[in-house]
Amino acid sequence: MFLKNRDIFRSPKVFNPATEPSKSNIPKIVFFLLLFIIIAAGLWYILIFSSFFKIKNISVEGHQINNELDNIKGQNILLAKTADLKNEIINKYPEIQDVKIMRGFPDTLRIKIETFQPQIAWRTQDKIYLINSAGIIIKEVQESGNLPIVQDNKSLPVEIKQNVLSENFISFISELNNKFNQKTGFNIRWFEVDETFYQVESLVDQGWRIKFNTTRPVEDQLEALSVLLAKHKEEIKQYADVRVEGRVFYK
């Protein structure tokens, strides 16, 4: 019994199993890091310096433009400054209202152009200019086409991109020109303005003039003119004046 108790106080035996030396992860990390750098550098070269992404084709829809596109050909499609190109086109061509530029990868730019629609032909100093719905001169032309002609009797000089008319005035002239023949059976040869845009005169194919108030509704003045023509058409030799509401003058 005593001997057995003595065994309790003996030092335990120690066993040290052999262990394999741990492998370092540093070489593997370095390998993947180098691989990532190589791949990233390759992609960077392809995206930025390779001819694969250089602009080779440019398609334009809606309006013809010329020299502005020469500078952008050959540029990288990812780095091309399309906003600058848009501003350059709009600033050079007043008849252009908006430009949309889309990238067609890998090497094509698609440009869609929206132009102002001319509303009036403005005649001054023996020249004819097209004016858009905002009253801005967009182009000088030789012929007015089917647009209503407004003649400036003061013959003031104007410039491209100059705002010469209000939107209300343009709307009035356009509506009057569209409805006049149906209401009267006559045709307007052209309109004339003098000191103010609040009134306008039209020369009709009968050889006399009609005075309109551009601040009053077109329909009301045409209705008054129709009543006058129904009763006194043959008496009008020089002009008819429908500017004042409720009254019509003629001579």
Sequence and secondary structure as in RCSB ss.txt:
>XXXX:A:sequence
MFLKNRDIFRSPKVFNPATEPSKSNIPKIVFFLLLFIIIAAGLWYILIFSSFFKIKNISVEGHQINNELDNIKGQ
NILLAKTADLKNEIINKYPEIQDVKIMRGFPDTLRIKIETFQPQIAWRTQDKIYLINSAGIIIKEVQESGNLPIV
QDNKSLPVEIKQNVLSENFISFISELNNKFNQKTGFNIRWFEVDETFYQVESLVDQGWRIKFNTTRPVEDQLEAL
SVLLAKHKEEIKQYADVRVEGRVFYK
>XXXX:A:secstr
 HHHHHHHTS              SHHHHHHHHHHHHHHHHHHHIIIIISGGGB  EEEEESS   GGGTTTTTS
BTTT  HHHHHHHHHHH TTEEEEEEEEETTTEEEEEEEE    EEEEETTEEEEE TTSBEEEEES  TTS EE
EETT     TT B S HHHHHHHHHHHHHHHHHHS  EEEEEE S SSEEEEEETTS EEEEETTS HHHHHHHH
HHHHHHHGGG SSEEE  STT  EE 
